[in-house]
Amino acid sequence: MNDFKPPFFLHGGIITDDSEIKDIDSLFDNLTENFGNSYIIYSLLHELCGKMIKPNQNLLLYPDIEKDTKIINEESSCAILLLQDFIRPAEQQFKIDYEKWYELLSKINVPLFFPSLGINSCDGIKNLHKRLSPEVVKILKLVADKTELIGVRGYVTQEVLHNLGIDNVRVIGCPSFFKNGRNRFVDKKQKIDMNKVVYSAEYNFDLIKGHDVVIQGNNKELWNVLCFDKSVYDISDYNYKILKYAKPVVFSDCQSWEEYLSKFDFCLGVRLHGSIVALNSGVPAVCTNPDARAEELCSYLHIPYHPEFLNESNIQKIYDNCDWSDMNKNYNKLYDNFIDYLDKSGLMSAVRGGGNLAAVPEFRSPNIKCGLSLKNKILLNDFISIRKTSSHLILKLARLKFSKKL
């Protein structure tokens, strides 16, 4: 009998069953609106267990204190909360029930870990510790009391916590960056194939036109078209253009995301984890996101960071200005620091210390079906001119005529 207990992720995001991707609402909720969150968990499980296993988890928006506390304390080896950009100014903070989360965290009796705490702000980081809401500070103080060593994304986060009187902190970056283990190396080719360029987000139609693009999150309408056959008639003009002129894809399985990116020569865009997944897939990547979260993490991990190219359309120019040699040179040192954190914090022993991990089966998330249905492909081809030039009434008549044909 194997008494191994899986870790419990307090901010889930790994798809564990087909039922979690049955419709757009369940997919959107279970990926926590951003597939990049899944990749952090996926990576951390590889680092802790040597393979992907099926974890226990819940969703940040829906804590069930009685149920979750029972599963955590009785059925899990430890609890892990990934607060990657939790430290935000009050006016930008997440819309969650902080009191419920404080109560849940207070009732956890198994070891509790925070290996990816970070800041974010869209309007600068000056005096950030003074701009936090009381409920966020209250949870951060509890976090410090409940764990041996907090893992933070960079030195800005460390300073904010220090200003709050919290110093049991180690700067480690993000677990996702170290998923491949030691000696990861990303090679810069002298020349890239422009047909093998992928964007990490759909943020600017003029830039992504003609290119592959990963719809990583926060575009529920487009996910619904690609995965659940929502009609293209009723979507925004922007998403209509993406479907017509770009090559969008969606994933619910991290390994499939890695396999997809591995065929490209260059990845660029605003999505931080889009860049990290590409790097782990052996593909040079650059992040152009101007927010504080991306700047802090790219600085610490030496990921090429060029927000000045946010709206640059000359891909060759961006590529020529990127250098991955500093990232490669520093990788093993940062990796060793991260593994030392897993050891010193007690997280590695908490997960591996009980039961026979070798007997636990490897797990792979089900992957969502992504693509346009035949009906939507026909609509895109037949009605593009109508959408551009005709009135809403003409569009309705065209829709009625087409639906009768089907």
DRENDO-1510 file (C-alpha; in Angstrom, 1 decimal, always signed):
<recs>
REC; n; res; u; v; w
REC; 1; MET; +0.0; +0.0; +0.0 .
REC; 2; ASN; +1.3; +3.4; -1.0 .
REC; 3; ASP; +0.6; +6.2; +1.5 .
REC; 4; PHE; +2.0; +9.0; -0.7 .
REC; 5; LYS; -0.1; +12.1; -0.5 .
REC; 6; PRO; +0.0; +14.7; -3.3 .
REC; 7; PRO; +0.6; +18.4; -2.6 .
REC; 8; PHE; -2.4; +20.7; -2.6 .
REC; 9; PHE; -2.3; +23.8; -4.8 .
REC; 10; LEU; -4.3; +26.6; -3.3 .
REC; 11; HIS; -4.5; +28.4; -6.6 .
REC; 12; GLY; -5.2; +25.6; -9.0 .
REC; 13; GLY; -4.8; +25.8; -12.7 .
REC; 14; ILE; -3.9; +22.3; -13.9 .
REC; 15; ILE; -6.6; +20.5; -15.9 .
REC; 16; THR; -7.1; +17.2; -14.2 .
REC; 17; ASP; -10.2; +15.8; -15.9 .
REC; 18; ASP; -12.1; +16.1; -19.1 .
REC; 19; SER; -15.1; +17.5; -17.2 .
REC; 20; GLU; -13.1; +20.6; -16.4 .
REC; 21; ILE; -13.0; +21.5; -20.1 .
REC; 22; LYS; -16.6; +20.7; -21.0 .
REC; 23; ASP; -17.6; +24.3; -21.8 .
REC; 24; ILE; -16.1; +27.7; -21.9 .
REC; 25; ASP; -16.9; +28.6; -18.3 .
REC; 26; SER; -15.3; +25.5; -16.8 .
REC; 27; LEU; -12.3; +25.9; -19.1 .
REC; 28; PHE; -11.9; +29.5; -18.2 .
REC; 29; ASP; -12.3; +28.9; -14.5 .
REC; 30; ASN; -10.1; +25.9; -14.2 .
REC; 31; LEU; -7.2; +27.6; -16.1 .
REC; 32; THR; -7.8; +30.6; -13.8 .
REC; 33; GLU; -8.2; +32.7; -16.9 .
REC; 34; ASN; -4.5; +32.4; -17.9 .
REC; 35; PHE; -2.8; +29.2; -19.0 .
REC; 36; GLY; +0.5; +30.6; -17.8 .
REC; 37; ASN; -0.6; +29.8; -14.2 .
REC; 38; SER; -0.8; +26.1; -15.2 .
REC; 39; TYR; +2.7; +26.1; -16.4 .
REC; 40; ILE; +4.1; +27.2; -13.0 .
REC; 41; ILE; +2.3; +24.2; -11.3 .
REC; 42; TYR; +3.4; +21.9; -14.1 .
REC; 43; SER; +7.0; +22.9; -13.7 .
REC; 44; LEU; +7.0; +22.8; -9.9 .
REC; 45; LEU; +5.6; +19.3; -10.0 .
REC; 46; HIS; +8.4; +18.2; -12.3 .
REC; 47; GLU; +11.0; +19.7; -10.1 .
REC; 48; LEU; +9.6; +18.2; -6.9 .
REC; 49; CYS; +8.5; +14.8; -8.2 .
REC; 50; GLY; +10.7; +14.2; -11.2 .
REC; 51; LYS; +7.5; +13.9; -13.3 .
REC; 52; MET; +4.1; +15.2; -13.7 .
REC; 53; ILE; +1.6; +13.8; -11.1 .
REC; 54; LYS; -2.0; +14.6; -10.5 .
REC; 55; PRO; -2.2; +17.2; -7.7 .
REC; 56; ASN; -5.0; +18.2; -5.3 .
REC; 57; GLN; -6.1; +21.8; -6.0 .
REC; 58; ASN; -8.9; +24.4; -5.8 .
REC; 59; LEU; -9.6; +27.7; -7.4 .
REC; 60; LEU; -8.6; +31.1; -5.9 .
REC; 61; LEU; -12.1; +32.6; -6.5 .
REC; 62; TYR; -14.0; +29.8; -4.8 .
REC; 63; PRO; -12.6; +28.7; -1.5 .
REC; 64; ASP; -14.8; +26.1; +0.4 .
REC; 65; ILE; -13.2; +26.4; +3.8 .
REC; 66; GLU; -14.7; +23.3; +5.3 .
REC; 67; LYS; -14.1; +21.0; +2.3 .
REC; 68; ASP; -10.7; +22.4; +1.4 .
REC; 69; THR; -9.4; +22.3; +4.9 .
REC; 70; LYS; -10.3; +18.7; +5.2 .
REC; 71; ILE; -8.6; +17.7; +1.9 .
REC; 72; ILE; -5.5; +19.8; +2.8 .
REC; 73; ASN; -5.0; +18.5; +6.3 .
REC; 74; GLU; -6.1; +14.9; +5.8 .
REC; 75; GLU; -5.3; +14.0; +2.2 .
REC; 76; SER; -2.3; +16.2; +1.2 .
REC; 77; SER; +1.4; +16.2; +2.1 .
REC; 78; CYS; +1.5; +20.0; +2.1 .
REC; 79; ALA; -0.2; +23.1; +0.7 .
REC; 80; ILE; +1.3; +25.4; -1.9 .
REC; 81; LEU; +0.1; +28.8; -2.8 .
REC; 82; LEU; +1.5; +30.5; -5.9 .
REC; 83; LEU; +1.0; +34.3; -5.5 .
REC; 84; GLN; +2.9; +35.3; -8.6 .
REC; 85; ASP; +1.6; +38.9; -8.7 .
REC; 86; PHE; -0.4; +39.2; -5.6 .
REC; 87; ILE; +1.3; +42.3; -4.2 .
REC; 88; ARG; -0.5; +45.0; -6.1 .
REC; 89; PRO; -1.7; +48.6; -5.3 .
REC; 90; ALA; -5.1; +48.5; -3.7 .
REC; 91; GLU; -6.9; +49.9; -6.8 .
REC; 92; GLN; -5.4; +47.1; -8.9 .
REC; 93; GLN; -5.8; +44.1; -6.5 .
REC; 94; PHE; -7.7; +41.0; -7.4 .
REC; 95; LYS; -11.4; +40.8; -6.7 .
REC; 96; ILE; -11.4; +37.8; -4.3 .
REC; 97; ASP; -12.7; +37.2; -0.8 .
REC; 98; TYR; -9.6; +38.0; +1.2 .
REC; 99; GLU; -11.3; +37.2; +4.5 .
REC; 100; LYS; -12.2; +33.7; +3.4 .
REC; 101; TRP; -8.7; +33.2; +2.2 .
REC; 102; TYR; -7.3; +34.4; +5.5 .
REC; 103; GLU; -9.5; +32.0; +7.4 .
REC; 104; LEU; -8.6; +29.1; +5.1 .
REC; 105; LEU; -4.8; +29.8; +5.4 .
REC; 106; SER; -5.2; +30.1; +9.2 .
REC; 107; LYS; -6.7; +26.6; +9.4 .
REC; 108; ILE; -4.0; +24.7; +7.5 .
REC; 109; ASN; -2.1; +22.3; +9.7 .
REC; 110; VAL; +0.2; +20.7; +7.1 .
REC; 111; PRO; +3.4; +22.5; +5.9 .
REC; 112; LEU; +2.5; +25.6; +3.9 .
REC; 113; PHE; +4.7; +27.0; +1.1 .
REC; 114; PHE; +4.8; +30.1; -1.0 .
REC; 115; PRO; +7.4; +29.6; -3.8 .
REC; 116; SER; +6.4; +32.3; -6.3 .
REC; 117; LEU; +5.4; +35.5; -4.6 .
REC; 118; GLY; +5.7; +38.6; -6.6 .
REC; 119; ILE; +4.7; +42.2; -7.2 .
REC; 120; ASN; +2.8; +43.8; -10.1 .
REC; 121; SER; +1.8; +47.4; -10.9 .
REC; 122; CYS; +0.7; +49.2; -14.0 .
REC; 123; ASP; +1.7; +52.6; -12.7 .
REC; 124; GLY; +5.1; +52.2; -11.1 .
REC; 125; ILE; +6.4; +50.7; -7.9 .
REC; 126; LYS; +7.3; +53.8; -5.8 .
REC; 127; ASN; +6.2; +53.4; -2.2 .
REC; 128; LEU; +4.4; +50.2; -3.2 .
REC; 129; HIS; +4.3; +48.9; +0.4 .
REC; 130; LYS; +2.3; +51.9; +1.4 .
REC; 131; ARG; -0.2; +51.5; -1.4 .
REC; 132; LEU; -1.3; +47.9; -0.5 .
REC; 133; SER; -4.7; +47.3; +1.0 .
REC; 134; PRO; -5.0; +46.3; +4.7 .
REC; 135; GLU; -6.4; +42.8; +3.7 .
REC; 136; VAL; -3.4; +42.1; +1.4 .
REC; 137; VAL; -1.0; +43.1; +4.1 .
REC; 138; LYS; -2.8; +41.0; +6.6 .
REC; 139; ILE; -2.5; +37.9; +4.4 .
REC; 140; LEU; +1.2; +38.6; +3.7 .
REC; 141; LYS; +1.9; +38.8; +7.5 .
REC; 142; LEU; +0.1; +35.5; +7.9 .
REC; 143; VAL; +2.1; +34.0; +5.0 .
REC; 144; ALA; +5.3; +35.0; +6.8 .
REC; 145; ASP; +4.2; +33.4; +10.1 .
REC; 146; LYS; +3.0; +30.2; +8.5 .
REC; 147; THR; +6.1; +29.3; +6.4 .
REC; 148; GLU; +9.8; +28.8; +7.0 .
REC; 149; LEU; +11.0; +30.7; +3.9 .
REC; 150; ILE; +9.1; +32.6; +1.2 .
REC; 151; GLY; +10.3; +32.3; -2.4 .
REC; 152; VAL; +9.9; +35.6; -4.2 .
REC; 153; ARG; +10.3; +36.5; -7.8 .
REC; 154; GLY; +12.9; +39.3; -7.5 .
REC; 155; TYR; +14.6; +42.0; -5.5 .
REC; 156; VAL; +11.7; +44.5; -5.7 .
REC; 157; THR; +9.3; +42.0; -4.0 .
REC; 158; GLN; +12.0; +41.3; -1.4 .
REC; 159; GLU; +12.2; +45.1; -0.6 .
REC; 160; VAL; +8.5; +45.5; -0.4 .
REC; 161; LEU; +8.2; +42.7; +2.1 .
REC; 162; HIS; +11.2; +44.0; +4.0 .
REC; 163; ASN; +9.4; +47.4; +4.3 .
REC; 164; LEU; +6.4; +45.5; +5.8 .
REC; 165; GLY; +8.7; +43.8; +8.4 .
REC; 166; ILE; +8.9; +40.5; +6.6 .
REC; 167; ASP; +12.4; +39.1; +6.1 .
REC; 168; ASN; +12.2; +35.3; +5.9 .
REC; 169; VAL; +12.5; +35.6; +2.2 .
REC; 170; ARG; +14.7; +34.1; -0.6 .
REC; 171; VAL; +14.8; +35.6; -4.1 .
REC; 172; ILE; +14.3; +32.6; -6.5 .
REC; 173; GLY; +12.7; +33.9; -9.7 .
REC; 174; CYS; +9.8; +31.6; -10.9 .
REC; 175; PRO; +9.7; +27.8; -10.7 .
REC; 176; SER; +8.6; +27.7; -14.4 .
REC; 177; PHE; +12.0; +28.9; -15.6 .
REC; 178; PHE; +13.9; +25.9; -14.1 .
REC; 179; LYS; +11.6; +23.1; -15.3 .
REC; 180; ASN; +14.3; +21.6; -17.7 .
REC; 181; GLY; +16.8; +21.1; -14.9 .
REC; 182; ARG; +20.5; +22.0; -15.0 .
REC; 183; ASN; +22.4; +23.0; -18.1 .
REC; 184; ARG; +19.5; +24.4; -20.2 .
REC; 185; PHE; +20.9; +26.3; -23.1 .
REC; 186; VAL; +19.2; +28.5; -25.7 .
REC; 187; ASP; +21.0; +29.0; -29.0 .
REC; 188; LYS; +20.7; +32.1; -31.2 .
REC; 189; LYS; +20.7; +31.3; -34.9 .
REC; 190; GLN; +22.3; +33.7; -37.3 .
REC; 191; LYS; +19.1; +33.8; -39.3 .
REC; 192; ILE; +15.5; +33.0; -38.6 .
REC; 193; ASP; +12.7; +31.8; -40.9 .
REC; 194; MET; +10.0; +34.4; -40.8 .
REC; 195; ASN; +7.5; +31.6; -41.3 .
REC; 196; LYS; +8.6; +30.2; -38.0 .
REC; 197; VAL; +7.9; +33.2; -35.8 .
REC; 198; VAL; +5.2; +32.8; -33.0 .
REC; 199; TYR; +3.6; +35.5; -30.8 .
REC; 200; SER; +3.0; +34.8; -27.2 .
REC; 201; ALA; -0.3; +36.9; -27.2 .
REC; 202; GLU; -2.8; +38.5; -29.5 .
REC; 203; TYR; -2.3; +42.0; -28.1 .
REC; 204; ASN; -1.8; +43.8; -31.4 .
REC; 205; PHE; -3.5; +42.6; -34.6 .
REC; 206; ASP; -1.2; +44.6; -36.9 .
REC; 207; LEU; +1.8; +42.8; -35.5 .
REC; 208; ILE; +0.5; +39.2; -35.4 .
REC; 209; LYS; -1.1; +39.3; -38.8 .
REC; 210; GLY; +0.1; +36.3; -40.8 .
REC; 211; HIS; +1.7; +34.7; -37.7 .
REC; 212; ASP; +1.0; +31.9; -35.3 .
REC; 213; VAL; -0.2; +33.2; -31.9 .
REC; 214; VAL; -0.9; +31.6; -28.6 .
REC; 215; ILE; -4.1; +32.8; -26.9 .
REC; 216; GLN; -2.8; +32.3; -23.4 .
REC; 217; GLY; -5.7; +33.8; -21.5 .
REC; 218; ASN; -8.1; +36.7; -20.8 .
REC; 219; ASN; -9.8; +36.4; -24.2 .
REC; 220; LYS; -12.9; +34.3; -23.3 .
REC; 221; GLU; -14.7; +35.1; -26.6 .
REC; 222; LEU; -11.9; +33.8; -28.8 .
REC; 223; TRP; -11.4; +30.7; -26.6 .
REC; 224; ASN; -15.1; +30.0; -27.1 .
REC; 225; VAL; -14.9; +30.2; -30.9 .
REC; 226; LEU; -11.8; +28.0; -31.1 .
REC; 227; CYS; -12.8; +25.4; -28.5 .
REC; 228; PHE; -16.6; +25.4; -28.4 .
REC; 229; ASP; -17.7; +26.6; -31.8 .
REC; 230; LYS; -19.2; +29.9; -30.8 .
REC; 231; SER; -20.4; +31.6; -34.0 .
REC; 232; VAL; -18.0; +34.1; -35.6 .
REC; 233; TYR; -21.0; +36.3; -36.3 .
REC; 234; ASP; -21.3; +37.8; -32.8 .
REC; 235; ILE; -17.6; +38.3; -31.9 .
REC; 236; SER; -15.7; +41.6; -31.8 .
REC; 237; ASP; -14.1; +42.9; -35.0 .
REC; 238; TYR; -10.7; +42.5; -33.4 .
REC; 239; ASN; -11.2; +38.8; -32.7 .
REC; 240; TYR; -12.7; +38.4; -36.2 .
REC; 241; LYS; -9.6; +39.8; -37.7 .
REC; 242; ILE; -7.4; +37.5; -35.6 .
REC; 243; LEU; -9.3; +34.4; -36.8 .
REC; 244; LYS; -9.3; +35.6; -40.4 .
REC; 245; TYR; -5.7; +36.7; -40.8 .
REC; 246; ALA; -3.6; +35.1; -38.0 .
REC; 247; LYS; -3.2; +31.5; -36.8 .
REC; 248; PRO; -4.4; +31.4; -33.2 .
REC; 249; VAL; -4.1; +28.3; -30.9 .
REC; 250; VAL; -5.2; +27.4; -27.4 .
REC; 251; PHE; -4.0; +24.7; -25.0 .
REC; 252; SER; -5.1; +23.1; -21.7 .
REC; 253; ASP; -2.1; +20.7; -21.6 .
REC; 254; CYS; +1.4; +22.2; -20.9 .
REC; 255; GLN; +3.3; +19.5; -22.6 .
REC; 256; SER; +1.3; +20.1; -25.8 .
REC; 257; TRP; +2.2; +23.8; -25.5 .
REC; 258; GLU; +5.9; +23.0; -25.2 .
REC; 259; GLU; +5.7; +20.6; -28.2 .
REC; 260; TYR; +4.0; +23.2; -30.3 .
REC; 261; LEU; +6.5; +26.0; -29.6 .
REC; 262; SER; +9.5; +23.8; -30.2 .
REC; 263; LYS; +9.0; +24.0; -34.0 .
REC; 264; PHE; +9.5; +27.8; -34.1 .
REC; 265; ASP; +12.7; +29.9; -34.5 .
REC; 266; PHE; +11.6; +32.9; -32.4 .
REC; 267; CYS; +8.9; +33.8; -29.9 .
REC; 268; LEU; +8.0; +37.3; -29.0 .
REC; 269; GLY; +5.2; +39.2; -27.2 .
REC; 270; VAL; +3.9; +40.5; -23.9 .
REC; 271; ARG; +3.3; +37.1; -22.2 .
REC; 272; LEU; +6.0; +36.4; -19.7 .
REC; 273; HIS; +5.2; +32.7; -19.5 .
REC; 274; GLY; +4.8; +32.5; -23.2 .
REC; 275; SER; +8.5; +33.5; -23.3 .
REC; 276; ILE; +9.5; +31.1; -20.6 .
REC; 277; VAL; +7.8; +28.1; -22.2 .
REC; 278; ALA; +9.5; +28.9; -25.5 .
REC; 279; LEU; +12.9; +29.1; -23.8 .
REC; 280; ASN; +12.3; +25.7; -22.2 .
REC; 281; SER; +11.4; +24.4; -25.6 .
REC; 282; GLY; +14.7; +25.5; -27.0 .
REC; 283; VAL; +13.3; +28.6; -28.8 .
REC; 284; PRO; +14.8; +32.1; -28.4 .
REC; 285; ALA; +12.2; +34.4; -26.8 .
REC; 286; VAL; +11.8; +38.0; -25.8 .
REC; 287; CYS; +9.3; +39.6; -23.5 .
REC; 288; THR; +7.9; +43.1; -24.3 .
REC; 289; ASN; +5.5; +43.6; -21.4 .
REC; 290; PRO; +6.1; +46.9; -19.7 .
REC; 291; ASP; +4.5; +46.1; -16.4 .
REC; 292; ALA; +6.4; +45.7; -13.1 .
REC; 293; ARG; +6.0; +42.0; -12.8 .
REC; 294; ALA; +7.7; +41.3; -16.2 .
REC; 295; GLU; +10.5; +43.8; -15.6 .
REC; 296; GLU; +11.3; +42.3; -12.1 .
REC; 297; LEU; +11.4; +38.7; -13.2 .
REC; 298; CYS; +13.1; +39.2; -16.6 .
REC; 299; SER; +15.8; +41.3; -14.8 .
REC; 300; TYR; +16.5; +38.5; -12.2 .
REC; 301; LEU; +16.4; +35.7; -14.7 .
REC; 302; HIS; +18.3; +37.6; -17.5 .
REC; 303; ILE; +15.5; +37.0; -20.0 .
REC; 304; PRO; +15.8; +39.4; -22.9 .
REC; 305; TYR; +13.4; +42.2; -22.0 .
REC; 306; HIS; +12.6; +44.9; -24.5 .
REC; 307; PRO; +9.4; +46.9; -23.8 .
REC; 308; GLU; +10.6; +49.5; -26.2 .
REC; 309; PHE; +9.7; +47.0; -29.0 .
REC; 310; LEU; +6.1; +46.6; -27.8 .
REC; 311; ASN; +4.7; +47.9; -31.1 .
REC; 312; GLU; +7.7; +47.2; -33.3 .
REC; 313; SER; +6.7; +45.3; -36.5 .
REC; 314; ASN; +10.3; +44.6; -37.7 .
REC; 315; ILE; +10.8; +41.1; -36.3 .
REC; 316; GLN; +14.4; +40.9; -37.6 .
REC; 317; LYS; +15.3; +44.1; -35.8 .
REC; 318; ILE; +13.9; +42.8; -32.5 .
REC; 319; TYR; +15.7; +39.5; -33.0 .
REC; 320; ASP; +19.0; +41.2; -33.8 .
REC; 321; ASN; +18.8; +43.3; -30.6 .
REC; 322; CYS; +18.3; +40.3; -28.3 .
REC; 323; ASP; +21.1; +38.5; -26.6 .
REC; 324; TRP; +20.6; +35.2; -24.7 .
REC; 325; SER; +24.2; +34.7; -23.7 .
REC; 326; ASP; +23.8; +36.4; -20.3 .
REC; 327; MET; +20.8; +34.3; -19.6 .
REC; 328; ASN; +22.7; +31.1; -20.5 .
REC; 329; LYS; +25.7; +32.1; -18.5 .
REC; 330; ASN; +23.7; +32.7; -15.3 .
REC; 331; TYR; +21.3; +29.9; -15.6 .
REC; 332; ASN; +23.0; +27.2; -13.6 .
REC; 333; LYS; +23.8; +29.5; -10.7 .
REC; 334; LEU; +20.1; +30.6; -10.5 .
REC; 335; TYR; +19.0; +27.0; -10.9 .
REC; 336; ASP; +21.2; +25.9; -8.0 .
REC; 337; ASN; +19.8; +28.7; -5.8 .
REC; 338; PHE; +16.3; +27.6; -6.6 .
REC; 339; ILE; +16.9; +24.0; -5.8 .
REC; 340; ASP; +18.6; +25.1; -2.6 .
REC; 341; TYR; +15.4; +27.0; -1.7 .
REC; 342; LEU; +13.3; +23.9; -2.3 .
REC; 343; ASP; +15.5; +22.1; +0.2 .
REC; 344; LYS; +16.0; +24.8; +2.8 .
REC; 345; SER; +12.3; +25.8; +2.8 .
REC; 346; GLY; +11.3; +22.2; +3.5 .
REC; 347; LEU; +9.2; +21.9; +0.3 .
REC; 348; MET; +11.2; +19.2; -1.3 .
REC; 349; SER; +11.1; +16.9; +1.8 .
REC; 350; ALA; +7.4; +17.7; +2.4 .
REC; 351; VAL; +6.5; +16.3; -1.0 .
REC; 352; ARG; +9.0; +13.5; -1.3 .
REC; 353; GLY; +9.2; +12.4; +2.3 .
REC; 354; GLY; +6.1; +10.4; +2.6 .
REC; 355; GLY; +5.1; +7.2; +0.6 .
REC; 356; ASN; +6.6; +5.8; -2.5 .
REC; 357; LEU; +6.7; +8.5; -5.2 .
REC; 358; ALA; +8.0; +6.0; -7.8 .
REC; 359; ALA; +4.7; +4.1; -7.6 .
REC; 360; VAL; +2.7; +7.2; -8.3 .
REC; 361; PRO; +1.6; +7.2; -12.0 .
REC; 362; GLU; +2.7; +9.9; -14.3 .
REC; 363; PHE; -0.1; +12.2; -15.3 .
REC; 364; ARG; -0.9; +14.3; -18.4 .
REC; 365; SER; -3.7; +16.8; -18.6 .
REC; 366; PRO; -6.4; +16.4; -21.3 .
REC; 367; ASN; -5.8; +18.9; -24.1 .
REC; 368; ILE; -8.6; +21.0; -25.4 .
REC; 369; LYS; -9.6; +20.6; -29.1 .
REC; 370; CYS; -8.7; +23.9; -30.8 .
REC; 371; GLY; -9.7; +25.0; -34.3 .
REC; 372; LEU; -12.5; +26.5; -36.4 .
REC; 373; SER; -15.4; +24.3; -37.3 .
REC; 374; LEU; -16.3; +23.9; -41.0 .
REC; 375; LYS; -19.3; +26.2; -40.5 .
REC; 376; ASN; -17.2; +29.0; -39.0 .
REC; 377; LYS; -14.5; +28.5; -41.7 .
REC; 378; ILE; -17.2; +29.0; -44.4 .
REC; 379; LEU; -18.6; +32.0; -42.6 .
REC; 380; LEU; -15.1; +33.6; -42.3 .
REC; 381; ASN; -14.5; +33.2; -46.0 .
REC; 382; ASP; -18.0; +34.1; -47.3 .
REC; 383; PHE; -18.9; +37.0; -45.0 .
REC; 384; ILE; -15.7; +39.0; -44.6 .
REC; 385; SER; -16.8; +41.6; -47.1 .
REC; 386; ILE; -20.3; +41.8; -45.7 .
REC; 387; ARG; -18.9; +42.4; -42.2 .
REC; 388; LYS; -16.7; +45.2; -43.5 .
REC; 389; THR; -19.2; +47.1; -45.6 .
REC; 390; SER; -22.8; +46.1; -44.8 .
REC; 391; SER; -25.4; +47.1; -42.3 .
REC; 392; HIS; -26.4; +45.0; -39.4 .
REC; 393; LEU; -29.7; +44.2; -41.2 .
REC; 394; ILE; -27.9; +42.8; -44.2 .
REC; 395; LEU; -25.7; +40.7; -42.0 .
REC; 396; LYS; -28.7; +39.3; -40.3 .
REC; 397; LEU; -30.3; +38.4; -43.7 .
REC; 398; ALA; -27.0; +36.8; -44.8 .
REC; 399; ARG; -26.9; +34.8; -41.5 .
REC; 400; LEU; -30.5; +33.6; -42.0 .
REC; 401; LYS; -29.8; +32.5; -45.6 .
REC; 402; PHE; -26.6; +30.7; -44.6 .
REC; 403; SER; -28.3; +28.9; -41.7 .
REC; 404; LYS; -31.0; +27.6; -44.0 .
REC; 405; LYS; -28.3; +26.1; -46.3 .
REC; 406; LEU; -26.9; +24.2; -43.3 .
</recs>
